[in-house]
Amino acid sequence: MGGVESLIEHRCTFEGPDSTAPKDMVRLSIGLENPADLVADLEQALERAAKEDR
């Protein structure tokens, strides 16, 4: 079993330049947080990523 925390991981960054994972793939592991808190955190992260992508 894994941990109880939620994590988002970008496999290409984790594995390095020889990674075979798609460059646009992220892995989301859901923990024990309140679902509303998780949704709010994800929305905030996506909004920030969209701003940085411009």
Buried (B, 14 or more C-beta within 10 A) or exposed (E): EEEEEBEEBBBBEEEEEEBEBEEEEBEEEEEEBEEEEBEEEEEEEEEEEEEEEE
